[in-house]
């Protein structure tokens, strides 16, 4: 019987790449407010950027800056459903 081993060919990111990945992910979630929209934006080819935003942001500081600019040019989404529920719950708690 043949044994299978976990592949040791794992792509490991350098610390600065991990920092850029976290930065752009947080910014996308804060800007777009909807997790599905943020994930789609980060993982879908963006024609104006010439690649997937997450890959570009991880690859270089310039790529990160370009993705930040693209995000800042996008319309800001309204509050998420969870935020709206929190806000309505907070206001009803103040006004019983």
N, C-alpha and C positions, 0 to 999 in steps of 0.2 A: 504494500500500500504506500502510495506517495504522500509525503507530508508537505503541506503548504505552509510557507512562512510569510509573515508580513513583510512587505517590500520595504527596504530601507531607503528607497528613493522617494524621499518626502521633501517637498519644496518648503524650505524654511526661509522665513523673511528675516531680514536684518532688523535690528531694533528701530532704526529710523523709518523703515518701511512699515513696520507695525504701528508706529506712531502716526504716520500719514494715513494708514488704513482706518485707524480709530477716529482720527480727526474728520475725515471726509464722511465716514459713516454717521457720526454724531450730527454733523452739519446737515446731511441729507435728511435725517429723521427730524431734526428741529425745523428745517425749512419746509419740508413737504408735509409734515405732520401726520401723514398716513403711512404706516409701516409698509404696506404693499407698494405704494407709490415710490417710497425711498428705495426699496429693494429693487424694483423694476428700473428706476433711474440708474442705480449703481451698476446693475448687471446687464444692461441692454446697450448695444452699440449705439453711440451717439454720433451722428454724422458730422456735426459741427466740430466735435472734438477729435474725431477720427479713431474712436475706439470705445471700449467700455470704460466709463468713468472710474470705477474702482481700480482697474488695472493701471490706468494713466496716473491716478493719484498715488498709487503705491510705487510706481516706477521712478518718479523723480519729483523734486520740489516744484519744478516748472509745471509738471503734469498736475500736481495738486492745485497749484494756483489757477490753472486753466479750468479745472473742474469747479473750484470755488467760484470763479467768475461765472461759469455757466449756471450754477445753482443760484447765485445772487440775481441773475437775469430772469429767473423763473418767477411766475406769480406765486405769491405766498398763499398757501392753502389756509382755509379756515381751521378752527379748532377741531380736534378729533372728537368722535362720539364719546369717548371716555372722558375727555376734558369737559365737554358740554354737560355730561352727567354729573361730574364733580362740581362744576360751577352751579348747576341748578340745585344740587343737593346742599351746597354751602349757602346759597341764598335762601332756600326754604328753611334751613336750620336757623338763620338769623331772623326770619319773619314767620313765626309759627302760626 
